[in-house]
Amino acid sequence: MFVRRFSVQRVDSSGARHPCPIQQIDSFAMRNFTNEAVFDDTFPAADGVLEAGHRVPVDRLHAAMEDWFRRKGYLKAGERLEVAEQR
């Protein structure tokens, strides 16, 4: 089921990239918090790594994760989230 692998990085105001801690990725991946069935096919694998199935759209995943991370205070002003599929 988890055939795709995504890099999840916090980009600070200087442009430096930092792997998001697995605990933060896990808090997003729990459906009872996001309530989005499309993200059921996700699995936090390590710091900065999220595994997912084919039906998870990367653009929607990025937008939802960035919104969630901002609401939880994981991203500060001037920071952004970068989600990219690893090839």
C-alpha positions in Angstrom: 0.0 0.0 0.0 2.8 2.5 0.9 4.6 2.5 -2.4 5.5 6.2 -2.5 7.9 8.1 -0.3 7.7 11.8 0.4 10.3 14.1 1.9 8.7 16.6 4.4 10.9 19.5 5.2 10.5 22.7 7.2 12.1 25.6 5.3 13.1 28.5 7.5 13.4 32.1 6.6 17.0 31.8 5.5 16.1 28.9 3.1 17.7 26.2 5.2 15.8 22.9 5.2 15.1 20.8 8.3 13.4 17.4 8.4 10.1 17.6 10.2 10.0 15.4 13.3 8.1 12.2 13.0 5.9 13.2 15.8 4.6 16.2 13.8 4.1 14.1 10.7 2.3 11.5 12.8 -0.1 14.1 14.3 -1.2 15.0 10.7 -1.5 11.4 9.6 -4.0 10.5 12.3 -7.4 10.7 10.6 -9.3 11.6 13.8 -7.5 15.0 13.6 -7.6 15.6 9.8 -10.9 13.8 9.1 -9.8 13.4 5.4 -10.2 9.8 4.1 -7.7 10.4 1.3 -4.9 10.7 3.8 -5.7 7.2 5.3 -3.1 5.8 3.0 -0.2 7.6 4.7 2.4 6.4 7.1 5.0 8.4 9.0 8.2 6.4 8.5 10.9 8.6 10.0 11.9 12.3 10.6 11.2 14.0 7.3 9.7 10.9 5.7 6.1 10.1 4.9 5.1 7.0 3.0 1.8 7.0 1.0 -0.3 5.0 -1.4 -1.0 6.0 -5.0 -4.3 7.7 -4.3 -2.7 10.5 -2.2 -2.4 13.7 -4.4 0.9 15.5 -3.5 -0.6 19.0 -4.1 -3.5 18.3 -1.7 -1.2 16.6 0.8 1.2 19.6 0.8 -1.6 22.2 1.3 -3.3 20.1 4.0 0.0 19.4 5.9 1.1 23.1 5.7 -2.3 24.3 7.0 -2.2 21.7 9.8 1.4 22.5 10.8 0.6 26.2 10.9 -2.5 25.6 13.1 -0.5 23.4 15.5 2.3 26.0 15.7 4.9 23.7 14.0 5.6 26.4 11.4 6.4 29.9 12.5 6.0 33.1 10.6 8.4 33.2 7.6 8.7 29.4 7.4 7.1 27.1 4.9 6.7 23.4 4.4 8.2 21.5 1.5 6.6 18.2 0.5 8.3 16.4 -2.4 8.0 12.8 -3.7 11.3 11.0 -3.5 12.3 9.2 -6.7 
